[in-house]
Amino acid sequence: MRPSELRGILSYTSRFRDKTFVLSIDSDVIAHPNFRNLILDISVLRSLNIDIVVVHGASHQIKELAGQFHVNPSNTDGMGITDEATLKLSILASNQIAHEFLETFSEADQRAAVTNAVIAHPSGILGGNDQGWTGRVERVDASYLQNLLEQGIIPVVPPLGFDGEGRTFRVNSDGVAQEVAEALKASKLIYLTNNNGVVGAGSLSAQFSINEANDYLKKNRSLLASDLASKLEYSLTACRNGVNRAHIINGQEEEALLSEVFSNEGIGTMIYANEYEAIRKARKKDVRQIVQLIKNSVQEEEIIPRSEADISAQISDFFVFEIDRNIVGCVALHYYPGEPKTAELECLFVSSGHENQGIGRKLMNFVETTARKTNVENLLVLSTRTFNYFQQKGGFQEAGVEMLPPERRAKYEANKRNSKVLVKNLK
């Protein structure tokens, strides 16, 4: 590991220390050869004083047991009708998985305990059909789980719920994970499955705000695999109800968990709450990060060179876009002295790891909204290479240099860049 990578990890540790992560591990991941590596990655998180709760699925193992016992299960994922034979398979599969977790955690020198923290009631009759032994989560015994965490024990929560009469019900693990994350006020809910989440236009869609994820689900639900749609739905619910971040990552990839938690880009799909908190005014301590962020774009002559001193002197003009407190984009809104009706959008940039996710447009729209609030009528932008972006995405139109205030026009003529001058009328 390079020193720069280690410093990057250390920047996260203080933020996540003493926080709770709920990991929902699909049964396919438990059956995969990478499972033991995943347990080691969980041990790394525990070494950083991050509390971990594990919720697991069992559908893969239920199908295997069904083949051994020549039983045709009524369902394997905890949704739909669960007959008595399927419930027995579910209990047997969960017991086998529990033993595997306890055994593997012991190898990694971690203490764990299988719990009955999910209180469930029968799902009852839906659409005229008795759901049998399928349950719905009534509540999660958060104090029980918290007591285990305080003792350094990793709770393992099976896809089973229990009622006060000692009856057991099959429940969906995705929903259980969401309920557990909410009950514990978890910082992160992480679904570890056999894919990296949402892929659109041939590439991974790495970040969604709550609103974006909701819109995506509405438009694409029929095209999504049922397990991915389920995880997106429960992720949305968790983020609406107080969980800061929900992630969908490929638990069959080596180091996937650590890569998602300890890097800006991550490797999966993340849904985040508090979208408007992502954009904030830049501060003096951000100057060095902004310089590093725009360095490549400056070298490619997309952005005017700016030193730390330059940005520091103009820091009141700058705004940054944060994901998990890491700056991944920036923009500046400069007002001209003596020209209250005209302002300039400057230094719009998004890191390469977060391109094509709508962050640039959000920053551009934010600047436009801010300018409108201060009664700006003409918003200018000067560009040598990205003018098409501003025209197509921002509605800017090409204008002449005469639109520039005298002081700005003098700088324009002095730098010899011959940038296109674009304007958007905000009246």
Buried (B, 14 or more C-beta within 10 A) or exposed (E): EEEEEEEBBEBBEEEBEEBBBBBBBBBBBBBBEBBEBBBBBBBBBBEBEBBBBBBBBBBBBBBBBBEEEEBEBBBBBBBBBBBEBBBBBBBBBBBBBBEBBBEBBEEBEBEBBBBEBBBBBBBEEEEEEEBBBBBBBBEBBBEEBBEBBEEEBBBBBBBBBBBEEEBBBBBBBBBBBBBBBBBBBBBBBBBBBBBBBBEEEEEBBBBBBBEBBBEBBEEBEEEBEEBBBBBBBBBBBBBEBEBBBBBBBBBBBEBBBBBBBBBBBBBBBBBBBEEEEBBEEBEEEBBEBBBEBBBEBBEEEBBBEBEEEEBBEBBEBBBBBBBBEBBBBBBBBBBBEEBEEBBBBBBBBBBEEBBEBBBBBBBBBBBBEBBEEEEBBBBBBBBBEBBEBBBEBBEBEEBEBEBBBEEBBEEBEEEEEEBBBBBBEBE
